[in-house]
Structures are given as structure tokens and as C-alpha cells.
């Protein structure tokens, strides 16, 4: 089992969610976050004063998937989140040692 964490542009969330749903990913967790990478932020003008916006709004998406679904899920996220411009985001994959469904106590793959 793997945990996929993807940082994407906010307006791409619906496309990514639909792409994951189509391949059978059961659930995702979404968090609104701010950050920067190579995109670095930008300057804005507010009431005549210029200021630097260092942290840009992003969406952090997390999905726990079975190993058999991993490559499809990565491809779905990558293809649906890509704009081809700087700031498209990153995908991180980490191993999950255990998953437990709190309501039923089920563990492992059946808990996904």
C-alpha cells in the first residue's frame, strides 16, 4: 500500500478528482496549502505599495492506494494536473505499513 501526496494548482482539483475516481480510487483528502518552489512567488501592487507574495495557494491531495493501482493513480494525477507551465506541482509516494478503518476495525487493503 502507498500514500500518494500531490501538490497541485487549485483549479486542477476537480480534474484530478475525476481522473482518480475513474480508475477506482475510493477516497482522497484535500487540504488548502500555501508554498513555493521554483515558481518563487510574485510581486503585487496594493494601494500604491508593492509587496512580494512569497507563498502561492496550492492544493495538497492525499490518497491511499493499493500497490496494484499505484501506477494508474500516478498517471491519472500527472496527466490531469499538468498545464505545462511552472508551478504545476509535485507528487510524492510513501509506503504505508498499516491502514485501519476505525468504524469496523478492518486492516490492510480491505480498509482502503
C-alpha positions as CSV (number, residue, x, y, z in Angstrom):
1,X,0.0,0.0,0.0
2,X,1.2,3.5,-0.8
3,X,0.3,7.0,0.2
4,X,0.3,9.4,-2.7
5,X,0.7,13.1,-1.8
6,X,0.3,15.6,-4.6
7,X,0.7,19.3,-4.5
8,X,-1.3,20.8,-7.4
9,X,-2.8,24.1,-8.7
10,X,-6.2,24.7,-7.1
11,X,-8.1,25.0,-10.4
12,X,-7.0,21.4,-11.3
13,X,-8.5,19.7,-8.3
14,X,-11.8,18.7,-10.0
15,X,-10.0,17.2,-13.0
16,X,-7.7,15.2,-10.7
17,X,-10.5,14.0,-8.5
18,X,-12.5,12.8,-11.6
19,X,-9.4,11.1,-13.0
20,X,-8.8,9.2,-9.8
21,X,-12.5,8.3,-9.4
22,X,-12.5,6.8,-12.9
23,X,-9.7,4.4,-12.1
24,X,-11.3,3.3,-8.8
25,X,-9.6,5.3,-6.1
26,X,-12.1,5.2,-3.3
27,X,-11.2,8.4,-1.3
28,X,-9.0,11.4,-1.1
29,X,-8.2,14.0,1.5
30,X,-7.7,17.6,0.3
31,X,-6.1,20.5,2.1
32,X,-5.7,24.1,1.0
33,X,-2.0,25.0,1.5
34,X,0.5,27.7,0.5
35,X,4.0,27.3,-0.7
36,X,6.6,27.9,-3.3
37,X,9.2,26.0,-5.3
38,X,10.8,27.2,-8.5
39,X,7.8,29.4,-9.1
40,X,9.1,31.7,-6.4
41,X,6.0,33.8,-6.0
42,X,5.5,37.3,-7.5
43,X,5.0,41.0,-6.7
44,X,1.7,42.7,-6.4
45,X,0.6,46.3,-6.1
46,X,-1.8,47.1,-3.2
47,X,-2.9,50.7,-2.5
48,X,0.2,52.0,-4.3
49,X,2.6,49.8,-2.4
50,X,4.4,46.9,-4.0
51,X,4.8,43.8,-2.0
52,X,6.1,40.2,-2.6
53,X,3.7,37.3,-2.4
54,X,6.1,34.5,-1.4
55,X,3.7,31.7,-0.8
56,X,1.3,30.8,-3.6
57,X,-2.0,29.0,-3.0
58,X,-1.9,25.3,-3.8
59,X,-4.0,22.2,-3.0
60,X,-2.5,19.2,-1.2
61,X,-4.2,15.9,-2.2
62,X,-3.6,12.7,-0.3
63,X,-4.8,9.2,-1.4
64,X,-4.0,5.8,0.0
65,X,-3.9,3.2,-2.8
66,X,-3.1,-0.5,-3.2
67,X,0.2,-1.2,-4.9
68,X,-1.7,-2.6,-7.9
69,X,-3.4,0.8,-8.5
70,X,-0.3,2.9,-7.9
71,X,1.0,3.4,-11.5
72,X,-2.5,4.2,-12.8
73,X,-3.1,6.7,-10.0
74,X,0.2,8.5,-10.6
75,X,-0.5,8.7,-14.3
76,X,-4.0,10.0,-13.7
77,X,-2.8,12.7,-11.4
78,X,0.1,13.7,-13.6
79,X,-2.0,13.9,-16.8
80,X,-4.9,15.7,-15.2
81,X,-2.9,18.2,-13.2
82,X,-0.4,19.2,-15.9
83,X,-0.7,22.6,-17.6
84,X,2.9,22.6,-18.9
85,X,3.7,25.8,-17.0
86,X,5.9,26.4,-14.0
87,X,4.2,25.6,-10.7
88,X,2.2,22.5,-11.8
89,X,3.3,20.8,-8.6
90,X,4.9,17.6,-7.3
91,X,3.8,14.1,-6.5
92,X,5.3,12.2,-3.5
93,X,4.9,8.4,-2.9
94,X,5.4,6.9,0.6
95,X,4.9,3.4,1.8
96,X,2.1,2.6,4.2
97,X,2.8,0.0,6.8
98,X,-0.8,-0.3,8.1
99,X,-4.2,1.1,7.4
100,X,-7.1,0.7,9.9
101,X,-10.7,1.5,9.3
102,X,-11.9,2.9,12.6
103,X,-15.6,2.1,12.3
104,X,-15.1,-1.7,11.6
105,X,-11.6,-2.4,12.7
106,X,-10.7,-3.7,9.3
107,X,-7.0,-3.6,8.5
108,X,-4.7,-3.6,5.4
109,X,-6.0,-3.5,1.9
110,X,-9.7,-4.0,2.8
111,X,-9.5,-0.9,5.0
112,X,-8.7,1.2,1.9
